[in-house]
Amino acid sequence: MGARGMSGESDAAPLISVCIPVYNREDLVDRTIDSVLGQSMTDFEIVAVNDGSKDGSLAVLRRYETDHPAKFRVVDQQNKGLAGARNTGAAHARGEYLLFLDSDDLLFPWSLEAFAEAIERHGRPAMVSGEFPPFDDDLQLGRFERRATTTRYFGDYLSTRARATGIAPSGTIVRRDAYERTGASDEVRVMFEDVDIWFKVGAEKGYAHIDAPPVVGYRVGHAQMMGNMQKQLDGFDWIAGKVERGEYETGTSRRAEMKSALAKHAKGCAFRCLHAGDKARAMAFYKRSMGAQLAAGELKFLLAFPVLALLGRGVTARPMRELAKQTTADE
């Protein structure tokens, strides 16, 4: 196999395949692609999946494919939704690791280098995640700078109960063999499809979190920032049902850890709905996650949230990261 490095090309399969599902993003996807092409390491490839876009997205992608044939490939398909597009990207990827980068988010110049350092430092874990500061103007990301890579290591992602780290698709890589072995992503058209990935790969050995530097800018100012609340609620019900039925490879043996993670996700969604003025769905998240919240010991949330909803307080001082957008599933 060819040698891998921080600055040289390799004749072997790349370390990281950056898979970018694209649906009607001609206005933003060029900035996302440029942020990948501007990386400080070169041991990567880009697989862009045009998921039946109705605008000019495909033409944008084809230009990059022409200009960067060694790094960039386009897969054009009929619309399958976000989870289906991710699976298509993974199926065409050659890299050891997969990064599912949303088509409006931006990598920092050092992002893939930081991932590579974490991979080597922790013996090629199944998952590596990093910090994802939100932004609504590209210039806001200029305040961040490259720092020494600091990480934390855990036996696997589920063992953290989603409490020790934050996680987002654009800021997380998964080892491709683990992704494939655990069944890839269920091709559903609801939110929480990324949680399905974390619950599958998250039981595999090795999980590292990069505390510094941040690895992706998470766009929150886009028109789709809040996503579709009903799809989020449907997605929570879908994931919770899979957990209760023991449908993940771990069966019921790690149900408590999954419930704890679900409780955190549902809590965030409840606050996002309340912040957006959608009290009905805020309370729906609250009610449907009560069992998980109780199991996770979220007594303060269980007692306080109905009062906040009644008073109509959306907790506007809540950190932006907690209010970050959920990517809208394709129509």
Secondary structure per residue as TSV (DSSP state, phi and psi in degrees):
chain	resnum	aa	ss	phi	psi
A	1	M	-	360.0	146.1
A	2	G	-	-69.8	154.9
A	3	A	-	-74.8	145.6
A	4	R	-	-103.0	151.3
A	5	G	-	-160.5	175.8
A	6	M	S	-77.6	-21.5
A	7	S	S	-130.7	-7.7
A	8	G	S	-111.6	152.8
A	9	E	-	-70.5	159.4
A	10	S	-	-128.3	144.0
A	11	D	S	-87.7	-1.8
A	12	A	S	-91.7	175.8
A	13	A	-	-59.0	143.3
A	14	P	-	-68.9	160.1
A	15	L	S	-67.9	-43.6
A	16	I	E	-128.4	131.1
A	17	S	E	-103.2	118.6
A	18	V	E	-91.0	109.2
A	19	C	E	-99.9	122.0
A	20	I	E	-117.7	101.6
A	21	P	E	-71.7	133.5
A	22	V	E	-128.5	125.0
A	23	Y	S	-139.8	108.2
A	24	N	S	52.8	56.5
A	25	R	-	-129.1	34.7
A	26	E	T	-60.5	-21.2
A	27	D	T	-81.5	-18.5
A	28	L	T	-127.5	-23.6
A	29	V	H	-64.8	-27.5
A	30	D	H	-63.4	-38.1
A	31	R	H	-66.8	-37.4
A	32	T	H	-63.7	-47.4
A	33	I	H	-62.9	-44.1
A	34	D	H	-59.3	-35.6
A	35	S	H	-66.9	-27.6
A	36	V	H	-79.5	-44.1
A	37	L	H	-64.7	-21.2
A	38	G	T	-91.4	20.9
A	39	Q	-	-71.6	151.9
A	40	S	S	-76.8	-14.7
A	41	M	-	-116.2	157.8
A	42	T	-	-118.3	4.6
A	43	D	-	-83.7	63.1
A	44	F	E	-151.2	165.9
A	45	E	E	-135.0	162.6
A	46	I	E	-119.9	127.6
A	47	V	E	-117.9	107.9
A	48	A	E	-99.3	127.4
A	49	V	E	-109.5	108.7
A	50	N	E	-80.1	109.2
A	51	D	E	-93.9	60.7
A	52	G	S	69.4	34.3
A	53	S	-	-58.8	144.8
A	54	K	S	-103.4	-2.2
A	55	D	S	-104.9	-151.2
A	56	G	S	-93.4	20.3
A	57	S	H	-58.6	-43.6
A	58	L	H	-61.6	-40.2
A	59	A	H	-62.6	-39.3
A	60	V	H	-61.7	-46.3
A	61	L	H	-63.8	-41.3
A	62	R	H	-62.0	-35.0
A	63	R	H	-62.8	-43.1
A	64	Y	H	-66.1	-37.3
A	65	E	H	-62.7	-38.0
A	66	T	H	-69.3	-41.5
A	67	D	H	-78.5	-25.3
A	68	H	-	-133.6	61.0
A	69	P	T	-62.6	-27.1
A	70	A	T	-79.4	-18.9
A	71	K	T	-114.4	-22.7
A	72	F	E	-126.3	128.8
A	73	R	E	-130.8	146.1
A	74	V	E	-115.6	134.2
A	75	V	E	-117.0	122.8
A	76	D	E	-106.7	128.6
A	77	Q	E	-144.1	163.1
A	78	Q	S	-67.9	154.1
A	79	N	-	-59.7	124.7
A	80	K	-	-121.0	-4.1
A	81	G	H	90.5	168.0
A	82	L	H	-60.4	-46.5
A	83	A	H	-63.5	-41.0
A	84	G	H	-64.7	-38.3
A	85	A	H	-66.9	-38.2
A	86	R	H	-62.6	-43.5
A	87	N	H	-63.0	-38.9
A	88	T	H	-63.0	-43.6
A	89	G	H	-59.9	-43.9
A	90	A	H	-63.9	-38.3
A	91	A	H	-65.4	-28.1
A	92	H	H	-97.7	-2.4
A	93	A	-	-81.2	150.3
A	94	R	-	-111.9	-10.5
A	95	G	S	-71.9	159.9
A	96	E	S	-70.2	-32.8
A	97	Y	E	-122.1	153.1
A	98	L	E	-116.1	133.2
A	99	L	E	-119.6	116.0
A	100	F	E	-92.0	94.5
A	101	L	-	-93.4	121.3
A	102	D	-	-63.1	146.4
A	103	S	T	-77.6	7.5
A	104	D	T	-122.7	-2.5
A	105	D	-	-90.2	166.3
A	106	L	E	-130.8	129.8
A	107	L	E	-78.3	151.8
A	108	F	-	-83.1	159.1
A	109	P	T	-57.5	-25.1
A	110	W	T	-98.9	1.3
A	111	S	H	-57.9	-53.2
A	112	L	H	-68.2	-31.9
A	113	E	H	-63.5	-42.2
A	114	A	H	-64.5	-41.4
A	115	F	H	-60.0	-44.2
A	116	A	H	-61.7	-39.3
A	117	E	H	-63.4	-43.2
A	118	A	H	-65.2	-39.0
A	119	I	H	-59.1	-48.7
A	120	E	H	-69.3	-39.9
A	121	R	H	-64.0	-34.2
A	122	H	T	-113.8	22.9
A	123	G	T	69.2	38.4
A	124	R	S	58.2	64.7
A	125	P	-	-68.0	163.1
A	126	A	S	-67.9	-31.5
A	127	M	E	-139.5	145.3
A	128	V	E	-137.4	128.8
A	129	S	E	-122.7	167.1
A	130	G	E	-148.5	178.6
A	131	E	-	-75.1	146.5
A	132	F	-	-135.3	76.3
A	133	P	-	-60.8	136.1
A	134	P	E	-78.8	154.7
A	135	F	E	-154.1	155.5
A	136	D	S	-126.6	1.5
A	137	D	S	-141.2	128.2
A	138	D	G	-53.4	-33.4
A	139	L	G	-64.6	-22.5
A	140	Q	G	-64.6	-24.9
A	141	L	G	-75.5	-10.6
A	142	G	G	-67.9	-15.1
A	143	R	G	-77.5	-11.3
A	144	F	-	-92.8	146.9
A	145	E	-	-137.5	161.3
A	146	R	-	-67.0	128.6
A	147	R	-	-127.4	169.7
A	148	A	-	-58.7	141.1
A	149	T	-	-76.7	117.4
A	150	T	E	-115.7	136.9
A	151	T	E	-136.2	161.5
A	152	R	E	-124.2	145.9
A	153	Y	E	-120.2	140.4
A	154	F	E	-131.7	159.8
A	155	G	S	-59.1	-40.6
A	156	D	-	-164.4	172.3
A	157	Y	S	-67.8	-41.5
A	158	L	G	-59.9	-32.5
A	159	S	G	-64.4	-18.6
A	160	T	G	-79.2	-15.0
A	161	R	T	54.8	26.4
A	162	A	T	59.5	17.9
A	163	R	T	-96.3	-33.5
A	164	A	S	-80.8	-19.2
A	165	T	-	-143.7	156.0
A	166	G	-	-95.0	156.4
A	167	I	-	-148.5	140.8
A	168	A	-	-147.2	148.2
A	169	P	G	-53.8	-45.8
A	170	S	G	-69.3	-16.6
A	171	G	G	-110.5	22.5
A	172	T	E	-137.7	136.5
A	173	I	E	-113.4	148.1
A	174	V	E	-127.1	144.4
A	175	R	E	-69.0	130.8
A	176	R	H	-60.7	-40.0
A	177	D	H	-64.9	-34.2
A	178	A	H	-70.0	-39.6
A	179	Y	H	-61.3	-45.2
A	180	E	H	-71.0	-41.6
A	181	R	H	-66.1	-33.1
A	182	T	T	-90.1	6.0
A	183	G	T	103.2	9.6
A	184	A	-	55.2	-156.9
A	185	S	-	-98.9	133.7
A	186	D	-	-62.8	131.0
A	187	E	-	-87.1	80.6
A	188	V	-	-113.1	162.2
A	189	R	S	-113.4	51.6
A	190	V	S	-132.5	167.1
A	191	M	S	-72.2	177.8
A	192	F	-	72.5	9.0
A	193	E	H	-64.9	-25.1
A	194	D	H	-73.3	-32.3
A	195	V	H	-62.9	-34.0
A	196	D	H	-58.0	-40.3
A	197	I	H	-65.3	-46.7
A	198	W	H	-62.9	-36.6
A	199	F	H	-73.2	-26.1
A	200	K	H	-81.0	-62.0
A	201	V	H	-70.8	-23.9
A	202	G	T	-67.1	-11.9
A	203	A	T	-92.3	-7.4
A	204	E	S	-77.4	155.1
A	205	K	S	-66.3	129.5
A	206	G	-	95.5	118.3
A	207	Y	E	-144.4	127.8
A	208	A	E	-123.6	145.0
A	209	H	E	-121.5	131.7
A	210	I	E	-90.2	109.7
A	211	D	E	-77.6	-31.7
A	212	A	E	-153.9	146.2
A	213	P	S	-78.5	171.6
A	214	P	-	-64.3	153.3
A	215	V	-	-113.1	-15.1
A	216	V	E	-156.0	142.0
A	217	G	E	-88.3	126.4
A	218	Y	E	-104.3	104.3
A	219	R	E	-69.9	127.2
A	220	V	-	-117.6	-6.3
A	221	G	-	-93.3	-0.1
A	222	H	S	-69.2	156.3
A	223	A	T	-60.3	-21.8
A	224	Q	T	-94.9	18.1
A	225	M	T	-51.0	-48.1
A	226	M	T	-84.7	-5.1
A	227	G	-	63.6	-158.7
A	228	N	-	-109.1	111.7
A	229	M	H	-59.6	-38.6
A	230	Q	H	-66.3	-37.6
A	231	K	H	-66.9	-32.6
A	232	Q	H	-64.8	-44.3
A	233	L	H	-66.2	-44.0
A	234	D	H	-61.0	-38.3
A	235	G	H	-66.0	-39.9
A	236	F	H	-61.4	-46.0
A	237	D	H	-59.9	-39.7
A	238	W	H	-64.6	-48.9
A	239	I	H	-65.1	-44.3
A	240	A	H	-59.9	-38.5
A	241	G	H	-63.9	-40.9
A	242	K	H	-64.5	-38.6
A	243	V	H	-64.8	-47.5
A	244	E	H	-63.3	-35.0
A	245	R	T	-84.6	-1.4
A	246	G	T	66.5	36.0
A	247	E	-	-81.8	-12.1
A	248	Y	S	-79.8	159.4
A	249	E	T	-56.6	-29.1
A	250	T	T	-76.9	-3.3
A	251	G	T	63.0	-131.1
A	252	T	T	-101.0	0.7
A	253	S	T	-65.8	-24.5
A	254	R	T	-123.8	28.3
A	255	R	H	-60.7	-38.5
A	256	A	H	-61.9	-38.9
A	257	E	H	-67.5	-40.6
A	258	M	H	-66.1	-39.8
A	259	K	H	-63.2	-39.2
A	260	S	H	-62.9	-42.1
A	261	A	H	-65.8	-41.4
A	262	L	H	-61.6	-39.3
A	263	A	H	-60.3	-42.1
A	264	K	H	-65.8	-44.7
A	265	H	H	-62.9	-44.6
A	266	A	H	-65.9	-37.2
A	267	K	H	-60.9	-45.5
A	268	G	H	-62.1	-41.4
A	269	C	H	-65.6	-39.5
A	270	A	H	-60.7	-43.5
A	271	F	H	-68.9	-36.9
A	272	R	H	-62.5	-42.9
A	273	C	H	-63.1	-43.7
A	274	L	H	-64.8	-40.9
A	275	H	H	-61.6	-34.1
A	276	A	T	-85.4	0.2
A	277	G	T	85.6	10.7
A	278	D	-	-96.9	76.9
A	279	K	H	-64.5	-36.6
A	280	A	H	-61.0	-48.2
A	281	R	H	-75.9	-27.2
A	282	A	H	-59.3	-46.5
A	283	M	H	-71.2	-28.8
A	284	A	H	-64.4	-43.3
A	285	F	H	-61.8	-41.6
A	286	Y	H	-60.5	-50.8
A	287	K	H	-67.4	-42.2
A	288	R	H	-74.2	-16.7
A	289	S	T	-105.6	8.9
A	290	M	H	-57.3	-42.5
A	291	G	H	-62.0	-44.5
A	292	A	H	-66.4	-39.4
A	293	Q	H	-64.7	-40.3
A	294	L	H	-64.8	-44.6
A	295	A	H	-63.0	-31.6
A	296	A	T	-86.0	-2.1
A	297	G	T	75.8	23.9
A	298	E	-	-84.7	58.2
A	299	L	H	-67.8	-38.5
A	300	K	H	-60.5	-44.6
A	301	F	H	-63.7	-44.0
A	302	L	H	-61.5	-35.7
A	303	L	H	-83.0	-37.7
A	304	A	H	-87.7	-32.5
A	305	F	H	-62.9	-42.9
A	306	P	H	-58.5	-34.5
A	307	V	H	-68.0	-43.6
A	308	L	H	-61.3	-41.2
A	309	A	H	-65.6	-40.9
A	310	L	H	-63.5	-38.6
A	311	L	H	-82.1	-9.8
A	312	G	T	73.0	29.5
A	313	R	-	-94.8	116.4
A	314	G	-	-90.3	10.4
A	315	V	-	50.9	60.6
A	316	T	T	-67.3	-15.5
A	317	A	T	-84.3	-1.1
A	318	R	S	-60.1	137.1
A	319	P	-	-52.2	142.7
A	320	M	G	-56.4	-34.3
A	321	R	G	-59.1	-36.6
A	322	E	G	-71.1	-20.5
A	323	L	G	-103.7	10.9
A	324	A	-	-60.6	154.5
A	325	K	-	-67.9	153.6
A	326	Q	-	-102.5	128.1
A	327	T	-	-62.6	131.4
A	328	T	-	-72.5	128.2
A	329	A	-	-66.0	142.8
A	330	D	-	-62.5	146.4
A	331	E	-	-75.8	360.0
